């Protein structure tokens, strides 16, 4: 191997190590404030729970609306379980129907 080949190999290994180490600390998409929005469950296509201390400053529920807009809500919102059940059923029906029906617009393929 050429004398400069070992240096390139070492540089590549160090570069990849740095990339992997920093990717673990990448910022995530977090809500910085919450409210009590009126949520129409027919327009929600996804949701996730944001947990304080896992890269985000507060606990919240994040609802994704059909056109990709995100709503940040408090975790004790009345009717929250109804919305989550609706979204879970919607995802199940859309997956069974191969995401063809119109009601599956905006639903991410799982």
N, C-alpha and C positions, 0 to 999 in steps of 0.2 A: 504494500500500500504506500502511496505517496506520503511524504512527511506531513503535508497539510491535510491529509485525509482524516487523521485522528482528531484534529482540531474541529473539523466539520461535524464529525460524528458526536463529539462532546457537546458542541453548540446545539445540535439538534436535540440531543437528550435533555439538556438543560432547558431549552425552549419549550419542549413538550411538558416537562415537569412543571414549569411555571404556569403554562396554560391550564393544566389540569388543576393545579392548586388554586388558581384564581377563579376558575369557573365554579368552584364550590361556594364562593362568596358573591356570586352575581346577584344584583338586586332583583327582586321579584315585583310583580305588579301588585301593589298594595293600596288599600284604602287608607287615607290619612284622617278621614272624618266619616261619620255615619249619620244617617238620619232615619226617619220613619216614612219612607216613600210609600205611596199607594202603588201596590204591585198588582198588575193584571196578569194572572197566572197563564192565560192563553198566549201572552207575548214573551214569556220567559222560555228560553231554550237550554239554559245551563245554569248551574250554580256551584259555588264552592265556599267552603268555610275558611276564613282567614284567622289564623291563631297568633295572638300576641307572643312575641319572643321568637318566632320562627322567621325572622327577617322583616316583620311588619310591626308597626308601633301599637296597634289596637286589635281587639277581637271584632270581627265583622262577618257578615254574610254578603257575598258578591253574587249578584244575579246578572246574567247576560241576556239581553233582549235580542230579538231576531236580527236586528241590523248591526249587532256587535257592541252596542252601547252597554256599559256596565253601571249597575246601581249598587251602591254600598248601603247596607242596612244594619241596624242593630241586630243582635242575635236573638233577642226575645220578642221579635215582631209577632203580633197576633196573626194566625193563619200561615205561619212559616212552614209548618209541616204539610199543609195542604198544597202549597206551591211546590215543595220539594217532591211530594208524591206525584203531582201532575207531571213534573219534568221527568222523573224516573219512568213513568208510564209512557210518556211521549217518546223518550229515547228508545224504549223497548219496542213500541209499535213501529217507529221509523226504521229501526234495524231490521225488524221482520219484513217490512215492506220495501227494503233496500233503498230507503230514503226517497222514494218516488212521490208519495202524496204531497200535496201542497202544504199540508200542516207541518211538514218536515223542513220547510225553508228555514235555514239558519242553524239547524241542529248539526252539531259536529259528529262525524262518523267516529264510532268508538271501536 
